[in-house]
Amino acid sequence: MQVMSPDRFPPRVLIADDHAIFAQALRAYLEKTYTVVGLASDGRAMVKEGLRLRPDVIVVDVGMPILNGLDAARKIREQDRNIKFIFLTMQDDPNLAAAALELGPVAFVLKHSAGSELQIAIEHVLQGKPYITPKMRSEDWVEAKARARQYSKELSPRQREVAQLFGEGHSLKEIADLLNLSEKTVEFHKHRIMESFGIKSNADLVLLALKHGLISLNSESVHDPKPRHGKG
């Protein structure tokens, strides 16, 4: 299912997923139809590679470490509105789908969907059309769209980055290095988050990150607090 004119090369795709086996399998599948230009294993690497390679489409796992897929896509969209996004997730969460749709004509597909559905989703976004997996009821994500707007206002982009990194178990110094901020500034953002949400402990901060979809229970990064360097 290729979307291209006879004189055009196959669409160029970047894959962003922190699970290496899944990413390699996805690459092998997509290369039958598209040109896969690269792989990224965390959200910041996705931003760096996306802006360097300028693919037609980025297929991205929502639950990426260091910077989640939604916020990574937002950063790319700020600099290049031509790149399209296919969000993959294990979670059939209408709030996540609604938040993804806030970025425009993107696709939201469950990881256990058939490969043919992923190709249909790619077709849609290349034509400037949004796509939501039919496995989610349309009324769920339509109603959630209003909630997503309010939901996204609860945390600023910088606060989402800080909350995610603390939720993944990174230290204050590691977060400061990753975000190119001083430790004092990171501490300030953490304090504002905890103050705003009435949070008293780091455990509550992890729960907040989970609630906002910044980390997931099956994320390897939650169990591995070691920093993943490679800024992007």
Secondary structure as the mmCIF struct_conf table of DSSP 4:
data_model
#
loop_
_struct_conf.conf_type_id
_struct_conf.id
_struct_conf.beg_label_comp_id
_struct_conf.beg_label_asym_id
_struct_conf.beg_label_seq_id
_struct_conf.end_label_comp_id
_struct_conf.end_label_asym_id
_struct_conf.end_label_seq_id
TURN_TY1_P TURN_TY1_P1 PRO A 6 ASP A 7
BEND BEND1 ARG A 8 ARG A 8
HELX_LH_PP_P HELX_LH_PP_P1 PHE A 9 PRO A 11
STRN STRN1 ARG A 12 ALA A 16
BEND BEND2 ASP A 18 ASP A 18
HELX_RH_AL_P HELX_RH_AL_P1 ALA A 20 LEU A 30
TURN_TY1_P TURN_TY1_P2 GLU A 31 THR A 33
BEND BEND3 TYR A 34 TYR A 34
STRN STRN2 THR A 35 ALA A 40
BEND BEND4 SER A 41 ASP A 42
HELX_RH_AL_P HELX_RH_AL_P2 GLY A 43 LEU A 53
BEND BEND5 ASP A 56 ASP A 56
STRN STRN3 VAL A 57 ASP A 61
TURN_TY1_P TURN_TY1_P3 VAL A 62 GLY A 63
BEND BEND6 PRO A 65 LEU A 67
HELX_RH_AL_P HELX_RH_AL_P3 GLY A 69 GLN A 79
TURN_TY1_P TURN_TY1_P4 ARG A 81 ASN A 82
STRN STRN4 LYS A 84 THR A 89
BEND BEND7 MET A 90 MET A 90
HELX_RH_AL_P HELX_RH_AL_P4 PRO A 94 LEU A 101
TURN_TY1_P TURN_TY1_P5 GLU A 102 LEU A 103
BEND BEND8 GLY A 104 PRO A 105
STRN STRN5 ALA A 107 LEU A 110
TURN_TY1_P TURN_TY1_P6 LYS A 111 HIS A 112
BEND BEND9 SER A 113 SER A 113
HELX_RH_AL_P HELX_RH_AL_P5 GLY A 115 LEU A 126
TURN_TY1_P TURN_TY1_P7 GLN A 127 GLY A 128
STRN STRN6 TYR A 131 ILE A 132
TURN_TY1_P TURN_TY1_P8 PRO A 134 LYS A 135
BEND BEND10 MET A 136 MET A 136
HELX_RH_AL_P HELX_RH_AL_P6 SER A 138 LYS A 153
BEND BEND11 GLU A 154 LEU A 155
HELX_RH_AL_P HELX_RH_AL_P7 PRO A 157 GLY A 167
TURN_TY1_P TURN_TY1_P9 GLU A 168 GLY A 169
HELX_RH_AL_P HELX_RH_AL_P8 LEU A 172 LEU A 179
TURN_TY1_P TURN_TY1_P10 ASN A 180 ASN A 180
HELX_RH_AL_P HELX_RH_AL_P9 GLU A 183 PHE A 197
TURN_TY1_P TURN_TY1_P11 GLY A 198 GLY A 198
BEND BEND12 SER A 201 SER A 201
HELX_RH_AL_P HELX_RH_AL_P10 ASN A 202 LYS A 211
TURN_TY1_P TURN_TY1_P12 HIS A 212 GLY A 213
BEND BEND13 LEU A 214 ILE A 215
TURN_TY1_P TURN_TY1_P13 LEU A 217 ASN A 218
HELX_RH_AL_P HELX_RH_AL_P11 GLU A 220 HIS A 223
BEND BEND14 LYS A 226 LYS A 226
#
